[in-house]
Amino acid sequence: MPRSNGMEVVLSIVLLSLAFIYIAFRSVHQVQAGNVGVFYRAGRLQSTLLNPGYNIQLPFLDRVEEIPLTFVTEKVSDIPCGVNGGVTIYFDLVEVVHRLRLDSVVETIANYTSAYADTWIVDRLHHEMNQYCSVNSLENIYIKEFEHLDERLMSRMQEFLKIWAPGIDLISLRVTKPVIPDSIMEKYSEVSNQQSLALIKKQQRDTILKKAEVDGHKLVNEARKELSVAKIRMEQMEKEATSRVKIEQLANDMFVASAKQEADSWLYAMKRKAKSNQVKLTPAFLEYTRATALTSNLVLVHGENIPEYLLNP
């Protein structure tokens, strides 16, 4: 009997140790880096967040869920889309990158649980795609408006998230080309080819117009250059003609001044001579001049038959 009691004590100790180890193991929870932990105590969400690393929780009462705070990519595939013409097409894949803000973790999980992405990303995307397709034609969706589909869907989803789940940030949204029936695909392939040809012709026309514009600018620049050169030459010729006129005018002025000076000198000499003559015209000088003239013109004739002399003026 004593030996049996000893075995029971040892067994009890072992069981208690295992129970303690199990409870201790259940009390420790590890949160991975890039995540935070939210925990429910007796089914009630607590407002305290668990940081990355090891955290102590109450076993059997606390339930922990890890919520990522990094960028998460939701891949939604095979989205049916009925266009307004009655044709149903499928979008193979839509990728949505989103992130939950740290300050909104508890509120978002309390409102929409940890599966918030299913409610506001996956389900909302299906709804928005069907809304968009129902008011658009296949041509618009597949050809004309497809390049803007990403932005429009993202804008619509951001509007609803801002109201209903503001803690979710949409980072990007990418839509792949939809899959349409083969019979319709042939038609739109032909349309796409025609549009490609039209685009090529437009690019060729734009190239020709651009070349013509460049050539026109070149001709205009050359004409402007020639006009500038001609203008410079005309200005130079004008300056040369002006210089010649000034030189001729200066020569004429010099000639006139010289002639005027010569005439003034001659007039002055005549006036001096007249004044001198006027001074000389006295009665005595006139008598002297008369006598001199008589004596200079006197001819004396001598002979036997001439008793007196004759005066011949």
C-alpha positions as CSV (number, residue, x, y, z in Angstrom):
1,M,0.0,0.0,0.0
2,P,2.7,2.6,0.8
3,R,4.3,1.9,-2.6
4,S,0.9,2.4,-4.3
5,N,0.4,5.7,-2.6
6,G,3.9,6.9,-3.7
7,M,3.0,6.1,-7.3
8,E,-0.2,8.0,-7.1
9,V,1.7,11.1,-5.7
10,V,4.2,10.9,-8.5
11,L,1.4,10.5,-11.1
12,S,-0.4,13.5,-9.6
13,I,2.7,15.6,-9.7
14,V,3.3,14.7,-13.4
15,L,-0.3,15.4,-14.3
16,L,-0.2,18.8,-12.5
17,S,3.1,19.6,-14.2
18,L,1.6,18.8,-17.6
19,A,-1.5,20.8,-16.8
20,F,0.7,23.7,-15.7
21,I,2.7,23.5,-18.9
22,Y,-0.4,23.3,-21.0
23,I,-2.0,26.3,-19.2
24,A,1.3,28.3,-19.6
25,F,1.5,27.4,-23.3
26,R,-2.1,28.5,-23.8
27,S,-1.4,31.8,-21.8
28,V,1.4,32.9,-24.2
29,H,0.5,34.2,-27.7
30,Q,3.0,35.4,-30.3
31,V,2.1,38.2,-32.7
32,Q,4.1,38.4,-35.9
33,A,5.9,41.5,-37.0
34,G,3.8,43.8,-39.2
35,N,0.6,42.6,-37.4
36,V,-1.2,43.6,-34.2
37,G,-3.4,41.3,-32.1
38,V,-6.9,41.9,-31.0
39,F,-8.4,39.6,-28.4
40,Y,-11.8,38.6,-27.2
41,R,-12.3,37.9,-23.5
42,A,-15.3,35.7,-22.9
43,G,-16.4,36.6,-26.4
44,R,-16.2,40.4,-25.9
45,L,-13.7,42.4,-28.1
46,Q,-11.2,44.3,-25.9
47,S,-10.0,47.7,-26.8
48,T,-6.3,46.9,-26.0
49,L,-4.1,45.9,-28.9
50,L,-1.3,43.3,-28.7
51,N,2.0,44.4,-30.1
52,P,4.3,42.2,-32.1
53,G,6.1,39.6,-29.9
54,Y,5.0,37.4,-27.0
55,N,1.9,38.4,-25.0
56,I,0.3,36.8,-21.9
57,Q,-3.4,36.1,-22.1
58,L,-5.9,34.3,-19.9
59,P,-6.2,30.7,-21.1
60,F,-9.6,29.4,-22.1
61,L,-11.1,33.0,-21.7
62,D,-9.1,35.0,-24.3
63,R,-9.1,34.4,-28.0
64,V,-6.5,36.3,-30.1
65,E,-6.7,37.2,-33.8
66,E,-3.8,38.8,-35.7
67,I,-4.7,41.8,-38.0
68,P,-2.1,42.8,-40.6
69,L,-1.1,46.5,-40.8
70,T,1.0,46.0,-43.9
71,F,-0.2,46.2,-47.5
72,V,-2.6,43.4,-48.3
73,T,-3.5,42.4,-51.9
74,E,-7.0,41.0,-52.4
75,K,-7.3,39.0,-55.6
76,V,-10.9,38.8,-56.8
77,S,-11.4,36.4,-59.7
78,D,-14.2,35.5,-62.1
79,I,-16.4,38.5,-61.6
80,P,-19.6,38.2,-63.8
81,C,-20.7,41.5,-65.5
82,G,-23.8,42.0,-67.5
83,V,-23.7,44.9,-69.9
84,N,-26.7,46.9,-70.9
85,G,-26.9,45.1,-74.2
86,G,-27.7,41.8,-72.4
87,V,-24.3,40.1,-72.9
88,T,-22.5,38.7,-69.9
89,I,-18.8,39.1,-69.7
90,Y,-16.3,38.0,-67.0
91,F,-13.3,39.7,-65.4
92,D,-10.7,37.1,-64.8
93,L,-8.9,39.0,-62.0
94,V,-9.1,42.3,-60.1
95,E,-6.3,43.1,-57.7
96,V,-7.0,45.5,-54.8
97,V,-4.1,46.6,-52.5
98,H,-5.3,48.0,-49.2
99,R,-4.2,48.6,-45.7
100,L,-5.9,49.0,-42.3
101,R,-4.8,52.0,-40.2
102,L,-3.6,51.3,-36.7
103,D,-5.9,53.8,-35.0
104,S,-8.9,52.2,-36.6
105,V,-8.2,48.5,-36.0
106,V,-10.5,48.1,-33.0
107,E,-13.4,50.1,-34.5
108,T,-13.2,48.3,-37.8
109,I,-13.0,44.8,-36.3
110,A,-15.9,45.6,-33.9
111,N,-18.1,46.7,-36.8
112,Y,-17.1,44.2,-39.5
113,T,-15.0,41.5,-37.7
114,S,-11.6,40.4,-38.9
115,A,-13.2,39.5,-42.3
116,Y,-13.7,43.2,-43.1
117,A,-11.9,42.8,-46.4
118,D,-14.6,40.4,-47.6
119,T,-17.3,42.9,-46.8
120,W,-15.7,46.1,-48.1
121,I,-13.3,44.9,-50.7
122,V,-14.5,41.6,-52.3
123,D,-18.3,42.0,-52.0
124,R,-18.2,45.8,-52.7
125,L,-16.1,45.2,-55.8
126,H,-18.6,42.7,-57.2
127,H,-21.4,45.3,-56.6
128,E,-19.5,48.2,-58.2
129,M,-18.5,46.1,-61.2
130,N,-22.1,45.1,-61.8
131,Q,-23.4,48.6,-61.4
132,Y,-20.8,49.9,-63.9
133,C,-21.5,47.2,-66.5
134,S,-25.3,47.6,-66.3
135,V,-25.1,51.2,-67.5
136,N,-22.4,50.8,-70.1
137,S,-22.2,49.0,-73.5
138,L,-19.8,46.3,-74.3
139,E,-17.9,48.6,-76.6
140,N,-17.4,51.2,-73.9
141,I,-16.3,48.6,-71.4
142,Y,-14.0,46.6,-73.6
143,I,-12.5,49.4,-75.8
144,K,-13.5,53.0,-75.2
145,E,-13.6,53.3,-71.4
146,F,-11.4,50.4,-70.3
147,E,-8.3,52.5,-69.7
148,H,-10.3,54.6,-67.1
149,L,-12.0,51.6,-65.4
150,D,-9.4,51.3,-62.7
151,E,-9.7,54.9,-61.6
152,R,-13.5,54.9,-61.7
153,L,-13.8,51.7,-59.6
154,M,-11.2,52.9,-57.1
155,S,-12.9,56.3,-56.8
156,R,-16.3,54.7,-56.2
157,M,-15.0,52.3,-53.6
158,Q,-13.1,55.1,-51.8
159,E,-16.3,57.1,-51.5
160,F,-18.1,54.2,-49.7
161,L,-15.1,53.4,-47.5
162,K,-14.9,57.0,-46.4
163,I,-18.4,56.8,-45.1
164,W,-18.7,53.2,-43.8
165,A,-15.1,52.1,-43.1
166,P,-12.8,55.1,-43.0
167,G,-10.0,53.0,-41.4
168,I,-9.4,51.1,-44.6
169,D,-7.0,52.8,-47.1
170,L,-7.1,51.8,-50.8
171,I,-3.7,51.9,-52.3
172,S,-4.3,50.7,-55.8
173,L,-6.7,48.8,-58.0
174,R,-5.9,46.9,-61.2
175,V,-8.5,45.3,-63.6
176,T,-7.5,42.8,-66.2
177,K,-9.2,42.8,-69.7
178,P,-12.6,41.1,-69.5
179,V,-13.4,37.8,-71.2
180,I,-16.1,38.0,-73.8
181,P,-17.8,35.4,-76.0
182,D,-15.8,34.3,-79.1
183,S,-18.4,35.4,-81.6
184,I,-18.4,38.9,-80.2
185,M,-14.6,38.8,-79.7
186,E,-14.1,38.5,-83.4
187,K,-16.1,41.6,-84.0
188,Y,-14.2,43.6,-81.5
189,S,-10.9,42.3,-82.7
190,E,-11.8,43.7,-86.1
191,V,-12.9,47.0,-84.5
192,S,-9.6,47.1,-82.6
193,N,-7.6,46.5,-85.7
194,Q,-9.5,49.3,-87.5
195,Q,-8.9,51.6,-84.6
196,S,-5.2,50.6,-84.7
197,L,-5.0,51.4,-88.4
198,A,-6.8,54.7,-87.8
199,L,-4.4,55.5,-85.1
200,I,-1.4,54.7,-87.3
201,K,-2.9,57.0,-90.1
202,K,-3.5,59.7,-87.5
203,Q,0.1,59.4,-86.4
204,Q,1.3,59.5,-90.0
205,R,-0.9,62.6,-90.6
206,D,0.4,64.2,-87.5
207,T,4.0,63.5,-88.6
208,I,3.3,65.1,-92.0
209,L,1.7,68.1,-90.4
210,K,4.6,68.4,-88.0
211,K,7.1,68.2,-90.8
212,A,5.2,70.8,-92.8
213,E,5.0,73.0,-89.7
214,V,8.8,72.6,-89.1
215,D,9.5,73.3,-92.8
216,G,7.2,76.4,-92.6
217,H,9.0,77.7,-89.5
218,K,12.3,77.1,-91.3
219,L,11.2,79.0,-94.4
220,V,9.8,81.8,-92.2
221,N,13.1,82.0,-90.2
222,E,15.1,82.1,-93.5
223,A,12.8,84.8,-94.8
224,R,13.2,86.7,-91.6
225,K,17.0,86.3,-91.8
226,E,17.1,87.5,-95.4
227,L,14.8,90.4,-94.5
228,S,17.2,91.3,-91.6
229,V,20.2,91.1,-93.9
230,A,18.5,93.3,-96.5
231,K,17.4,95.7,-93.9
232,I,21.0,96.0,-92.6
233,R,22.2,96.5,-96.2
234,M,19.6,99.2,-96.8
235,E,20.6,100.9,-93.6
236,Q,24.2,100.7,-94.6
237,M,23.5,102.1,-98.1
238,E,21.4,104.8,-96.5
239,K,24.2,105.7,-94.2
240,E,26.7,105.8,-97.1
241,A,24.3,107.9,-99.2
242,T,23.8,110.3,-96.3
243,S,27.6,110.5,-95.8
244,R,28.1,111.3,-99.5
245,V,25.4,114.0,-99.4
246,K,27.0,115.5,-96.3
247,I,30.4,115.4,-98.0
248,E,29.0,117.0,-101.2
249,Q,27.1,119.6,-99.1
250,L,30.3,120.4,-97.2
251,A,32.2,120.7,-100.5
252,N,29.5,123.0,-101.9
253,D,29.5,125.0,-98.7
254,M,33.3,125.4,-99.0
255,F,33.1,126.3,-102.7
256,V,30.4,128.9,-102.0
257,A,32.3,130.3,-99.0
258,S,35.5,130.5,-101.2
259,A,33.6,132.2,-104.1
260,K,32.0,134.5,-101.6
261,Q,35.3,135.3,-100.1
262,E,36.8,136.0,-103.5
263,A,33.9,138.2,-104.5
264,D,34.1,140.0,-101.3
265,S,37.8,140.6,-101.8
266,W,37.3,141.8,-105.4
267,L,34.5,144.1,-104.2
268,Y,36.6,145.4,-101.5
269,A,39.4,146.1,-103.9
270,M,37.1,147.9,-106.3
271,K,35.7,149.9,-103.4
272,R,39.2,150.8,-102.3
273,K,40.2,151.7,-105.9
274,A,37.1,153.8,-106.3
275,K,37.7,155.5,-103.1
276,S,41.3,156.1,-104.1
277,N,40.1,157.5,-107.5
278,Q,37.6,159.6,-105.7
279,V,40.4,161.0,-103.6
280,K,42.5,161.7,-106.7
281,L,39.7,163.6,-108.6
282,T,40.7,167.0,-107.4
283,P,40.8,170.1,-109.7
284,A,44.5,170.3,-109.6
285,F,44.9,166.6,-110.3
286,L,42.4,166.8,-113.2
287,E,44.3,169.8,-114.6
288,Y,47.6,167.9,-114.2
289,T,46.1,164.9,-115.9
290,R,44.8,167.0,-118.8
291,A,48.2,168.7,-119.3
292,T,49.9,165.4,-119.2
293,A,47.6,164.0,-121.8
294,L,48.1,167.0,-124.0
295,T,51.9,166.8,-123.8
296,S,51.9,163.1,-124.3
297,N,49.9,163.5,-127.5
298,L,51.7,166.7,-128.8
299,V,53.4,166.3,-132.3
300,L,55.9,169.0,-133.3
301,V,56.5,169.6,-137.0
302,H,59.6,171.7,-138.0
303,G,60.1,173.3,-141.3
304,E,60.9,176.5,-143.3
305,N,57.4,177.1,-144.4
306,I,55.9,176.7,-141.0
307,P,56.2,179.9,-139.1
308,E,54.2,178.6,-136.2
309,Y,53.6,175.2,-134.6
310,L,50.5,173.1,-135.2
311,L,48.8,171.2,-132.4
312,N,47.1,168.0,-133.4
313,P,45.2,166.4,-130.7
